[in-house]
């Protein structure tokens, strides 16, 4: 049944709430979106407008692309791509910042932390909209800071660049992503934080993924592992474990099964020392290692794919994992299911991924490939599959 095209944003929210399985009450939607119940009621009645941030929170709770609810119907990917030039312009003046206001350090710290939460929740439109101004403000603060404050501000720049890079990389702006990685590498020595350096090495792997230079990427990560601090503390264990997780995945892409297993084993051993949490901007712990076990098996393919189905039969990513990582698990699972002839199961997994993190799922190239394959295999299937394929621009 197609969504209503008239009645405004409120009517569309009410429609999608009513067709959820199970159906959501206004109170349940309010709780899921962290929006006041009165606000939901007024929006649905057309008595008040809705900000972009609130609309995105409601869309995430409903598991739909925000463009399905918005008044102008502009697709998320279009709005993000339209924001990329502003992000690029903010980077151009990193060392010669313009004049403007600068908030106190505590406020800048809070703003960077919030941007990190948006990244972990795959809220890319919010990052694209807010980060250019934040990056310019951080550049001004860093440029004018005292010697005592500059290390922390350099660290905040690294974290903010990383949030911006999530948008650039996920939306295919790989040159911009590479520029952001280089700026992270420029800023991190001044931060003088070995754990942050390990985090930058983790992110740098994206440039090797984009170039399909997997063997070189594995070599770079192994060098970073040699330089990382010994795992004497929880933070150090998590930093080193995250590097091993990343090395396992890129080894899988390089079809180096031996290296992949070695790094996955090392990551697992370090995960036993920590609780599942976000460390230095990266989720790490036993559950994160489990998701990477699935990713490695899919990358290796062939006889390893059965391992994905076994893991998924025994375990599902818990709610405390970041949305991007949970949706990634179901995207990887869908690929394995499709390869083993479980087309219906694959589609169900893709729908779960979409519900968890719509923006991440829509922009994932494997989702488009697999949705296109499902559409070819199931030509006479329901309108739901057709709508999904069109939503993710599968061809």
C-alpha positions in Angstrom: 0.0 0.0 0.0 1.6 3.3 -1.0 2.2 6.0 1.5 -0.1 9.0 1.3 1.2 11.9 -0.8 -1.1 14.6 0.8 -1.8 15.8 4.3 1.7 17.0 5.2 4.4 15.7 7.4 2.1 14.9 10.3 -0.1 12.7 8.1 2.9 10.8 6.7 4.2 10.2 10.2 0.8 8.9 11.4 0.6 6.6 8.3 4.0 5.0 8.8 3.3 4.6 12.5 0.1 2.8 11.7 1.6 0.3 9.2 4.5 -0.7 11.5 4.5 -4.3 12.5 3.6 -4.2 15.4 1.7 -0.9 15.1 3.2 1.9 17.2 1.2 4.1 19.5 2.0 7.8 19.6 3.5 7.2 23.0 5.7 4.4 21.8 6.9 6.5 18.9 7.7 9.4 21.2 9.8 7.1 23.4 11.6 5.6 20.5 12.4 9.0 19.0 13.2 10.7 22.3 10.6 13.3 21.5 7.8 14.6 23.8 4.5 12.9 23.4 2.8 16.3 23.1 5.1 17.2 20.3 4.2 14.0 18.4 0.5 14.7 18.8 0.8 18.3 17.6 2.9 17.3 14.6 0.5 14.6 13.5 -2.4 17.1 13.9 -0.6 19.6 11.8 -0.5 22.1 14.7 3.2 22.7 14.7 6.2 22.3 12.4 9.0 19.9 12.8 12.8 20.6 12.8 15.2 18.6 10.7 16.7 17.0 13.8 13.2 16.0 15.2 12.2 14.7 11.8 15.3 12.5 11.6 14.7 11.1 15.1 11.2 10.2 14.2 12.3 8.7 10.9 14.9 6.6 12.6 12.3 5.4 15.1 10.0 4.4 12.2 12.8 2.8 10.2 12.2 5.0 7.1 14.2 7.4 5.2 13.5 11.0 6.4 12.7 12.0 2.9 9.5 9.9 3.1 8.3 12.2 5.8 9.6 15.6 4.9 7.6 18.3 3.2 10.0 18.8 0.3 10.5 15.0 -0.2 14.2 15.7 -0.9 16.1 12.4 -0.6 18.6 12.1 2.2 21.5 11.3 -0.2 20.7 14.4 -2.2 20.7 16.6 0.9 24.0 15.1 2.1 25.7 15.5 -1.3 24.5 19.1 -1.4 26.2 19.7 1.9 29.6 18.2 0.9 30.9 21.4 -0.7 30.4 23.3 2.6 32.3 20.5 4.3 35.1 20.8 1.7 35.3 24.6 2.1 35.6 24.2 5.9 38.7 22.0 5.4 40.3 24.4 3.0 40.9 26.9 5.8 42.1 24.5 8.5 45.4 26.5 8.9 44.1 30.0 8.1 40.7 30.1 9.8 38.3 33.0 9.4 37.3 35.3 12.2 34.3 34.3 14.2 33.0 33.3 17.6 34.6 30.5 19.7 32.8 28.8 22.5 34.5 27.7 25.7 36.5 24.5 25.6 33.9 22.6 27.6 31.2 23.5 25.0 33.4 22.5 22.1 34.1 19.2 23.9 30.4 18.6 24.2 29.7 19.4 20.6 32.4 17.0 19.4 31.0 14.3 21.7 27.6 14.8 20.2 28.9 14.5 16.7 30.5 11.2 17.6 27.1 10.0 18.8 25.6 11.0 15.5 28.3 9.0 13.7 27.7 5.9 15.8 24.0 6.2 15.2 24.5 6.7 11.4 22.8 10.1 11.4 24.6 11.3 8.4 22.4 14.2 7.4 22.8 15.8 10.9 26.6 15.4 10.6 26.6 17.0 7.1 24.5 19.9 8.2 26.3 20.7 11.5 30.0 19.7 11.0 31.2 22.5 8.6 30.5 25.2 11.2 31.9 23.1 14.0 35.1 22.4 12.1 35.6 26.1 11.3 35.0 27.0 15.0 37.5 24.3 16.1 40.1 25.6 13.6 39.7 29.1 15.1 40.0 27.8 18.6 43.1 25.7 17.8 44.7 28.6 15.9 44.3 31.0 18.9 44.8 28.6 21.7 47.5 28.8 24.4 50.2 26.1 24.4 48.4 24.4 27.3 45.1 24.0 25.4 46.4 23.2 21.9 46.9 19.4 22.5 43.3 18.9 23.6 42.0 21.1 20.7 44.1 19.0 18.3 42.4 15.9 19.7 39.0 17.5 19.3 39.8 18.3 15.7 40.8 14.7 15.0 37.5 13.4 16.5 35.5 16.0 14.5 37.3 15.2 11.3 36.5 11.5 11.9 32.8 12.2 12.2 32.9 14.2 9.0 34.8 11.4 7.3 32.0 9.0 8.1 29.7 11.0 5.8 32.3 11.5 3.1 33.3 7.8 3.0 29.8 6.3 3.2 28.5 8.6 0.5 31.3 7.8 -1.9 33.2 11.1 -1.7 36.5 9.2 -1.4 38.8 12.1 -2.3 37.2 14.2 0.4 37.5 11.2 2.8 41.2 10.9 2.0 41.7 14.6 2.7 40.0 14.2 6.1 42.2 11.2 6.9 45.3 13.3 6.1 44.0 16.1 8.3 43.6 13.6 11.1 47.2 12.5 10.6 48.3 16.2 10.6 46.5 17.0 13.9 47.2 13.8 15.9 50.9 14.3 16.7 50.1 17.6 18.5 47.5 15.8 20.6 50.3 13.5 21.8 47.9 10.7 22.5 49.1 7.2 21.4 45.5 5.8 21.7 44.2 8.6 19.4 47.0 7.7 17.0 45.8 4.1 16.9 42.3 5.4 16.2 43.6 7.4 13.2 45.4 4.3 11.9 42.1 2.5 12.2 40.3 5.1 10.1 43.1 5.4 7.6 42.2 1.9 6.5 39.3 3.4 4.6 41.7 4.8 2.0 42.9 1.3 1.3 39.4 -0.1 1.1 38.5 2.6 -1.4 41.6 1.8 -3.5 41.1 -1.9 -3.1 44.7 -2.0 -1.9 44.0 -4.6 0.8 47.5 -6.0 1.1 49.0 -2.6 1.6 46.3 -1.7 4.1 47.0 -4.8 6.1 50.7 -3.9 6.2 49.8 -0.4 7.4 47.6 -1.8 10.2 50.3 -4.2 11.3 52.8 -1.3 11.5 50.2 0.6 13.6 49.8 -2.5 15.9 53.6 -2.6 16.4 53.5 1.1 17.5 50.4 0.9 19.7 50.9 0.9 23.5 51.1 -2.5 25.2 47.6 -3.5 26.4 48.1 -2.8 30.1 44.9 -0.8 30.6 41.3 -1.2 29.4 41.7 1.7 27.0 44.9 0.3 25.6 43.4 -3.2 25.2 40.5 -1.7 23.4 42.6 0.4 21.1 44.8 -2.6 20.2 41.8 -4.9 19.9 40.1 -2.5 17.4 43.2 -2.5 15.2 43.2 -6.3 15.2 39.5 -6.3 14.2 40.2 -4.0 11.4 43.3 -6.0 10.3 41.2 -9.2 10.3 38.6 -7.6 7.9 41.1 -6.2 5.5 43.0 -9.5 5.5 39.8 -11.2 4.6 39.4 -8.8 1.7 42.9 -9.7 0.7 41.9 -13.4 0.9 44.6 -14.0 3.4 42.7 -16.4 5.6 45.7 -17.2 7.9 46.2 -13.5 8.7 42.5 -12.9 9.1 42.2 -15.7 11.7 45.3 -14.6 13.5 44.1 -11.0 14.0 40.5 -12.1 14.8 41.9 -14.4 17.5 44.1 -11.6 18.9 41.0 -9.3 18.9 39.0 -11.9 20.8 41.6 -12.4 23.4 41.8 -8.6 24.1 38.0 -8.4 24.1 37.9 -10.8 27.1 39.6 -8.0 29.1 37.0 -5.3 28.5 33.3 -4.6 28.6 31.5 -3.9 25.4 31.7 -0.1 24.9 32.9 2.7 22.7 36.6 3.4 23.1 38.4 6.2 21.3 35.4 6.5 19.0 35.3 2.8 18.1 33.0 0.2 19.6 35.0 -2.7 21.0 34.3 -5.8 23.1 33.1 -9.4 22.7 30.0 -8.5 20.6 32.0 -6.2 18.3 34.5 -9.0 17.7 31.5 -11.3 16.9 30.2 -8.9 14.2 33.7 -8.8 12.7 33.9 -12.6 12.7 30.8 -12.4 10.4 32.4 -9.7 8.2 35.6 -11.7 7.8 33.8 -14.8 6.8 31.8 -12.9 4.1 35.0 -11.3 2.9 36.7 -14.7 2.6 33.7 -16.3 0.9 33.5 -19.9 -0.3 33.6 -22.4 2.5 33.7 -19.7 5.1 30.2 -18.5 4.4 28.6 -21.2 6.4 30.2 -19.7 9.5 28.1 -16.6 9.0 24.9 -18.6 9.1 26.1 -20.6 12.2 26.9 -17.4 14.1 23.6 -15.8 13.1 21.7 -18.9 14.3 23.2 -18.6 17.7 23.6 -14.9 18.3 22.2 -11.5 17.3 23.9 -8.1 17.9 22.5 -6.6 21.2 20.9 -3.1 21.4 23.9 -1.6 23.1 26.0 -1.9 20.0 26.1 1.2 17.8 23.4 1.3 15.1 25.9 1.4 12.3 27.6 -1.8 13.5 24.3 -3.6 14.1 23.0 -2.7 10.7 26.3 -3.8 9.2 25.9 -7.2 10.7 22.5 -7.7 9.0 23.9 -6.4 5.7 26.7 -9.0 5.9 24.2 -11.7 6.9 22.0 -10.9 4.0 24.9 -11.4 1.6 25.7 -14.8 3.1 22.0 -15.8 2.9 21.7 -14.8 -0.7 24.9 -16.7 -1.6 23.4 -19.9 0.0 20.1 -19.6 -1.8 18.1 -18.2 1.1 16.6 -15.2 -0.8 13.6 -14.7 1.5 15.9 -14.6 4.6 18.3 -12.2 2.8 15.5 -9.8 2.2 14.3 -10.0 5.8 17.9 -9.2 7.0 18.1 -6.2 4.7 14.8 -4.9 6.1 16.1 -5.3 9.6 19.3 -3.4 8.7 17.1 -0.6 7.2 15.0 -0.4 10.4 18.2 -0.1 12.6 20.0 2.5 10.5 18.2 3.7 7.3 20.9 6.1 6.1 23.7 3.6 6.6 21.8 0.8 4.9 20.7 2.9 1.9 24.2 4.0 1.1 25.9 0.6 1.5 26.9 -0.7 -2.0 26.3 -4.3 -1.0 22.7 -3.4 -0.2 22.1 -2.1 -3.7 23.8 -5.1 -5.3 21.9 -7.6 -3.2 18.5 -5.8 -3.6 19.1 -5.8 -7.4 19.9 -9.5 -7.3 16.8 -10.2 -5.2 14.6 -8.2 -7.6 15.9 -10.3 -10.6 15.4 -13.6 -8.7 11.9 -12.7 -7.5 10.4 -10.8 -10.4 6.8 -11.6 -9.4 7.3 -10.8 -5.7 5.5 -8.3 -3.6 5.5 -4.5 -4.0 7.6 -4.4 -0.8 10.7 -5.7 -2.6 10.2 -3.3 -5.5 9.8 -0.4 -3.1 12.9 -1.5 -1.2 15.0 -1.7 -4.4 13.8 1.7 -5.5 14.5 3.1 -2.1 18.2 2.1 -2.1 18.6 2.9 -5.9 19.3 -0.7 -6.8 19.7 -1.2 -10.6 
